[in-house]
């Protein structure tokens, strides 16, 4: 099955702190961001029998992250007046769109979990009203206990996964088992290793190798992480968030840091491992903006996406697992496919959360590592 490739997880977490804090500040003093200070809609104010033909929905999402036919199919199924798709290629650009004014014109936004947390902290999200999304029952129980939003109070998970080491079985003498294998590679892998550029994921291998939390804010921890990353840098082929799979296939790289869905394990010589020190759990979510004037239709659309027939599309075409048991039951999982990772295994990873102003520490870390010759 064809799998869409696109720039999906390039954003830097620091954007959350600056944009969300700015939004919150404006909300307290400026009518330009009245959504941040306006009270949330109560369940009593929403009408489950609302005439959706009088409402329209505007979505912002990553390119290729939903079926191209979604607007027309959902419009017909739900009798919504109109559904428009707007695209963003990073969380940062989504945040800029969503926090630029009191009403972004967006009803439903797809953002990663820590960004949903920041938007909610800034007062920009509508609470999720479960009575309008009965298909929430399709979610795995584990998907309701994510640390950035326990109980799915303001976000609905769309995809989830983890980070590990993707490697060439035939070009390494031994399979990697530790983040230290990436940071201090064997002789045959020197200059044939890639790590990620995105701040939180750049830091991840060193953080876990040192036995630290992926959400650490301690200056002394980050100093140790920096030291380890700088020591690893001379042995790297480079930093790569998007083409590491192709580098593995060609043999230019033999070991790479990778998100599970982008490790091409369908190739017989390519393997995958979550290192023994552990890893992260990332989640992409759907949220409803408080400024939306189409809240019933927005809830109806999310409910439609959670239909097993619709939601399973993401697993088949993107390669990331969906936190929807009914949808995953419809997916044929072939031998070697990482779609077989269970929710229990995923939840062994540490959830990435928004760090607010402390996110700047990771931006500075990434800049200093990149600048080091």
ROTORVO-757118 format. One record per residue (C-alpha): x, y, z. Coordinates in steps of 0.2 Angstrom, whole numbers, plus 5000, padded with zeros to 4 digits. Last residue first. Layout:
N
+------+------+------+
:    x :    y :    z :
+------+------+------+
:    X :    Y :    Z :
...
+------+------+------+
This chain:
373
+------+------+------+
:    x :    y :    z :
+------+------+------+
: 5162 : 5113 : 5074 :
: 5149 : 5117 : 5087 :
: 5135 : 5128 : 5080 :
: 5123 : 5113 : 5079 :
: 5126 : 5108 : 5097 :
: 5124 : 5126 : 5103 :
: 5108 : 5129 : 5093 :
: 5100 : 5112 : 5099 :
: 5104 : 5117 : 5117 :
: 5097 : 5134 : 5115 :
: 5081 : 5127 : 5108 :
: 5080 : 5115 : 5122 :
: 5082 : 5128 : 5135 :
: 5069 : 5138 : 5127 :
: 5056 : 5125 : 5131 :
: 5058 : 5130 : 5149 :
: 5046 : 5144 : 5145 :
: 5032 : 5132 : 5144 :
: 5037 : 5114 : 5146 :
: 5024 : 5106 : 5135 :
: 5023 : 5087 : 5138 :
: 5031 : 5073 : 5130 :
: 5024 : 5056 : 5136 :
: 5037 : 5044 : 5143 :
: 5037 : 5027 : 5134 :
: 5030 : 5012 : 5142 :
: 5013 : 5018 : 5136 :
: 5018 : 5012 : 5119 :
: 5021 : 4994 : 5124 :
: 5004 : 4994 : 5133 :
: 4996 : 5002 : 5117 :
: 5003 : 4987 : 5107 :
: 5016 : 4989 : 5093 :
: 5009 : 4979 : 5078 :
: 5009 : 4994 : 5067 :
: 5028 : 4992 : 5067 :
: 5026 : 4980 : 5053 :
: 5039 : 4966 : 5053 :
: 5026 : 4953 : 5047 :
: 5010 : 4961 : 5040 :
: 4997 : 4970 : 5050 :
: 4980 : 4970 : 5041 :
: 4971 : 4985 : 5048 :
: 4952 : 4983 : 5053 :
: 4956 : 4979 : 5071 :
: 4966 : 4995 : 5071 :
: 4950 : 5005 : 5068 :
: 4940 : 4997 : 5082 :
: 4955 : 4999 : 5094 :
: 4957 : 5018 : 5090 :
: 4973 : 5025 : 5096 :
: 4980 : 5026 : 5078 :
: 4996 : 5018 : 5073 :
: 5007 : 5028 : 5061 :
: 5011 : 5021 : 5044 :
: 5003 : 5036 : 5035 :
: 4992 : 5026 : 5023 :
: 4987 : 5011 : 5032 :
: 4987 : 5018 : 5050 :
: 4978 : 5034 : 5044 :
: 4965 : 5025 : 5034 :
: 4960 : 5016 : 5049 :
: 4952 : 5032 : 5056 :
: 4939 : 5032 : 5042 :
: 4932 : 5014 : 5042 :
: 4934 : 5014 : 5061 :
: 4923 : 5030 : 5064 :
: 4934 : 5041 : 5074 :
: 4934 : 5053 : 5059 :
: 4915 : 5055 : 5060 :
: 4916 : 5059 : 5078 :
: 4929 : 5072 : 5075 :
: 4917 : 5079 : 5061 :
: 4902 : 5079 : 5073 :
: 4912 : 5089 : 5086 :
: 4916 : 5102 : 5073 :
: 4898 : 5103 : 5067 :
: 4892 : 5106 : 5085 :
: 4905 : 5119 : 5088 :
: 4902 : 5129 : 5072 :
: 4906 : 5147 : 5078 :
: 4924 : 5142 : 5083 :
: 4933 : 5154 : 5094 :
: 4935 : 5141 : 5108 :
: 4945 : 5131 : 5095 :
: 4942 : 5112 : 5093 :
: 4956 : 5100 : 5095 :
: 4962 : 5085 : 5086 :
: 4978 : 5076 : 5092 :
: 4995 : 5069 : 5087 :
: 5003 : 5059 : 5101 :
: 5021 : 5056 : 5105 :
: 5027 : 5043 : 5118 :
: 5045 : 5043 : 5122 :
: 5060 : 5031 : 5124 :
: 5067 : 5018 : 5136 :
: 5084 : 5014 : 5142 :
: 5083 : 4997 : 5133 :
: 5083 : 5005 : 5116 :
: 5067 : 5003 : 5106 :
: 5072 : 4993 : 5091 :
: 5070 : 4992 : 5073 :
: 5076 : 4982 : 5059 :
: 5080 : 4984 : 5040 :
: 5087 : 4970 : 5029 :
: 5071 : 4964 : 5024 :
: 5064 : 4980 : 5018 :
: 5046 : 4982 : 5025 :
: 5054 : 4988 : 5041 :
: 5055 : 5006 : 5033 :
: 5057 : 5016 : 5049 :
: 5045 : 5030 : 5046 :
: 5031 : 5024 : 5057 :
: 5042 : 5021 : 5072 :
: 5050 : 5038 : 5073 :
: 5068 : 5037 : 5069 :
: 5086 : 5039 : 5076 :
: 5097 : 5031 : 5063 :
: 5109 : 5016 : 5060 :
: 5117 : 5010 : 5044 :
: 5117 : 5026 : 5034 :
: 5123 : 5028 : 5016 :
: 5117 : 5010 : 5014 :
: 5104 : 5015 : 5000 :
: 5089 : 5009 : 5010 :
: 5096 : 5017 : 5026 :
: 5098 : 5034 : 5018 :
: 5080 : 5033 : 5011 :
: 5074 : 5030 : 5029 :
: 5084 : 5044 : 5036 :
: 5076 : 5056 : 5024 :
: 5065 : 5067 : 5035 :
: 5072 : 5071 : 5052 :
: 5090 : 5071 : 5048 :
: 5106 : 5077 : 5057 :
: 5122 : 5071 : 5050 :
: 5134 : 5057 : 5045 :
: 5138 : 5056 : 5064 :
: 5154 : 5051 : 5073 :
: 5160 : 5069 : 5076 :
: 5143 : 5073 : 5084 :
: 5143 : 5060 : 5098 :
: 5154 : 5070 : 5110 :
: 5144 : 5085 : 5107 :
: 5128 : 5076 : 5111 :
: 5135 : 5069 : 5127 :
: 5141 : 5086 : 5133 :
: 5124 : 5094 : 5129 :
: 5115 : 5080 : 5138 :
: 5125 : 5084 : 5154 :
: 5122 : 5102 : 5153 :
: 5103 : 5099 : 5150 :
: 5103 : 5089 : 5166 :
: 5112 : 5102 : 5176 :
: 5100 : 5115 : 5170 :
: 5085 : 5105 : 5176 :
: 5070 : 5106 : 5165 :
: 5068 : 5087 : 5162 :
: 5053 : 5082 : 5151 :
: 5062 : 5067 : 5143 :
: 5066 : 5062 : 5160 :
: 5084 : 5056 : 5164 :
: 5093 : 5040 : 5163 :
: 5109 : 5047 : 5155 :
: 5106 : 5036 : 5139 :
: 5088 : 5042 : 5140 :
: 5092 : 5061 : 5139 :
: 5106 : 5057 : 5127 :
: 5095 : 5049 : 5114 :
: 5081 : 5061 : 5117 :
: 5090 : 5078 : 5115 :
: 5088 : 5079 : 5096 :
: 5071 : 5073 : 5098 :
: 5066 : 5088 : 5110 :
: 5075 : 5100 : 5099 :
: 5070 : 5094 : 5081 :
: 5086 : 5090 : 5072 :
: 5086 : 5071 : 5073 :
: 5101 : 5059 : 5073 :
: 5110 : 5051 : 5059 :
: 5123 : 5037 : 5059 :
: 5135 : 5032 : 5045 :
: 5150 : 5043 : 5050 :
: 5156 : 5029 : 5061 :
: 5144 : 5013 : 5059 :
: 5158 : 5000 : 5055 :
: 5168 : 5006 : 5070 :
: 5154 : 5004 : 5082 :
: 5143 : 5019 : 5087 :
: 5145 : 5030 : 5102 :
: 5129 : 5040 : 5102 :
: 5119 : 5028 : 5092 :
: 5125 : 5012 : 5102 :
: 5123 : 5023 : 5118 :
: 5105 : 5023 : 5114 :
: 5105 : 5005 : 5118 :
: 5101 : 4988 : 5110 :
: 5109 : 4990 : 5093 :
: 5110 : 4974 : 5082 :
: 5127 : 4967 : 5081 :
: 5140 : 4966 : 5066 :
: 5131 : 4980 : 5057 :
: 5129 : 4981 : 5038 :
: 5116 : 4966 : 5036 :
: 5104 : 4971 : 5049 :
: 5103 : 4989 : 5043 :
: 5096 : 5000 : 5057 :
: 5081 : 5010 : 5064 :
: 5084 : 5016 : 5082 :
: 5069 : 5022 : 5092 :
: 5055 : 5034 : 5094 :
: 5037 : 5031 : 5099 :
: 5020 : 5032 : 5092 :
: 5002 : 5040 : 5092 :
: 4989 : 5045 : 5079 :
: 4973 : 5054 : 5081 :
: 4971 : 5058 : 5100 :
: 4956 : 5069 : 5104 :
: 4959 : 5085 : 5114 :
: 4952 : 5096 : 5127 :
: 4946 : 5085 : 5141 :
: 4953 : 5069 : 5134 :
: 4952 : 5060 : 5151 :
: 4970 : 5064 : 5155 :
: 4977 : 5078 : 5144 :
: 4996 : 5080 : 5144 :
: 4998 : 5064 : 5153 :
: 4989 : 5053 : 5141 :
: 4976 : 5043 : 5151 :
: 4961 : 5042 : 5138 :
: 4972 : 5033 : 5125 :
: 4976 : 5019 : 5137 :
: 4957 : 5014 : 5137 :
: 4959 : 5011 : 5118 :
: 4948 : 5023 : 5108 :
: 4932 : 5017 : 5100 :
: 4921 : 5024 : 5114 :
: 4926 : 5041 : 5108 :
: 4914 : 5036 : 5094 :
: 4900 : 5044 : 5104 :
: 4907 : 5062 : 5101 :
: 4893 : 5074 : 5105 :
: 4890 : 5067 : 5122 :
: 4909 : 5068 : 5125 :
: 4910 : 5087 : 5125 :
: 4928 : 5091 : 5122 :
: 4932 : 5108 : 5130 :
: 4935 : 5122 : 5118 :
: 4953 : 5128 : 5116 :
: 4961 : 5145 : 5117 :
: 4963 : 5148 : 5135 :
: 4982 : 5149 : 5134 :
: 4984 : 5133 : 5144 :
: 4973 : 5124 : 5131 :
: 4984 : 5130 : 5117 :
: 4999 : 5124 : 5127 :
: 4992 : 5107 : 5130 :
: 4987 : 5105 : 5112 :
: 5005 : 5109 : 5108 :
: 5011 : 5096 : 5120 :
: 4999 : 5083 : 5111 :
: 5004 : 5087 : 5093 :
: 4992 : 5098 : 5083 :
: 4977 : 5094 : 5071 :
: 4966 : 5109 : 5072 :
: 4947 : 5110 : 5071 :
: 4936 : 5126 : 5069 :
: 4949 : 5138 : 5061 :
: 4944 : 5156 : 5057 :
: 4959 : 5161 : 5068 :
: 4947 : 5171 : 5079 :
: 4956 : 5181 : 5093 :
: 4971 : 5184 : 5083 :
: 4988 : 5176 : 5078 :
: 4986 : 5162 : 5090 :
: 4979 : 5148 : 5079 :
: 4989 : 5152 : 5063 :
: 5006 : 5154 : 5072 :
: 5002 : 5138 : 5082 :
: 4999 : 5129 : 5065 :
: 5015 : 5136 : 5058 :
: 5025 : 5130 : 5074 :
: 5016 : 5113 : 5073 :
: 5024 : 5111 : 5056 :
: 5018 : 5108 : 5038 :
: 5002 : 5117 : 5039 :
: 4987 : 5115 : 5028 :
: 4970 : 5122 : 5026 :
: 4955 : 5110 : 5023 :
: 4937 : 5117 : 5020 :
: 4921 : 5108 : 5025 :
: 4904 : 5115 : 5019 :
: 4886 : 5116 : 5024 :
: 4887 : 5100 : 5035 :
: 4875 : 5086 : 5030 :
: 4885 : 5074 : 5041 :
: 4887 : 5060 : 5028 :
: 4888 : 5072 : 5013 :
: 4900 : 5084 : 5021 :
: 4910 : 5070 : 5028 :
: 4913 : 5062 : 5011 :
: 4916 : 5078 : 5002 :
: 4929 : 5085 : 5015 :
: 4937 : 5068 : 5018 :
: 4941 : 5064 : 4999 :
: 4959 : 5069 : 5001 :
: 4961 : 5057 : 5016 :
: 4969 : 5064 : 5031 :
: 4987 : 5067 : 5036 :
: 4993 : 5070 : 5018 :
: 4997 : 5088 : 5021 :
: 4997 : 5092 : 5040 :
: 4981 : 5099 : 5046 :
: 4971 : 5115 : 5048 :
: 4952 : 5112 : 5047 :
: 4937 : 5124 : 5043 :
: 4920 : 5118 : 5047 :
: 4903 : 5124 : 5041 :
: 4887 : 5126 : 5049 :
: 4869 : 5129 : 5043 :
: 4867 : 5112 : 5036 :
: 4873 : 5106 : 5053 :
: 4855 : 5109 : 5060 :
: 4858 : 5106 : 5079 :
: 4851 : 5090 : 5086 :
: 4865 : 5088 : 5099 :
: 4863 : 5106 : 5103 :
: 4877 : 5114 : 5113 :
: 4873 : 5128 : 5126 :
: 4869 : 5114 : 5139 :
: 4886 : 5106 : 5137 :
: 4894 : 5123 : 5142 :
: 4903 : 5133 : 5129 :
: 4920 : 5139 : 5137 :
: 4920 : 5157 : 5144 :
: 4929 : 5170 : 5134 :
: 4946 : 5176 : 5140 :
: 4956 : 5167 : 5127 :
: 4943 : 5169 : 5113 :
: 4944 : 5188 : 5116 :
: 4961 : 5189 : 5108 :
: 4960 : 5205 : 5098 :
: 4950 : 5212 : 5112 :
: 4966 : 5214 : 5122 :
: 4972 : 5214 : 5140 :
: 4970 : 5196 : 5147 :
: 4969 : 5187 : 5131 :
: 4984 : 5196 : 5124 :
: 4994 : 5188 : 5138 :
: 4987 : 5171 : 5135 :
: 4991 : 5172 : 5117 :
: 5009 : 5178 : 5120 :
: 5011 : 5164 : 5132 :
: 5005 : 5152 : 5119 :
: 5016 : 5159 : 5105 :
: 5032 : 5159 : 5115 :
: 5030 : 5143 : 5125 :
: 5023 : 5133 : 5110 :
: 5036 : 5139 : 5098 :
: 5050 : 5131 : 5109 :
: 5043 : 5114 : 5105 :
: 5052 : 5114 : 5088 :
: 5042 : 5108 : 5073 :
: 5048 : 5095 : 5060 :
: 5036 : 5081 : 5064 :
: 5027 : 5079 : 5048 :
: 5037 : 5084 : 5033 :
: 5028 : 5072 : 5021 :
: 5029 : 5054 : 5015 :
: 5012 : 5046 : 5010 :
: 5012 : 5027 : 5011 :
: 5006 : 5017 : 4996 :
: 5000 : 5000 : 5000 :
+------+------+------+
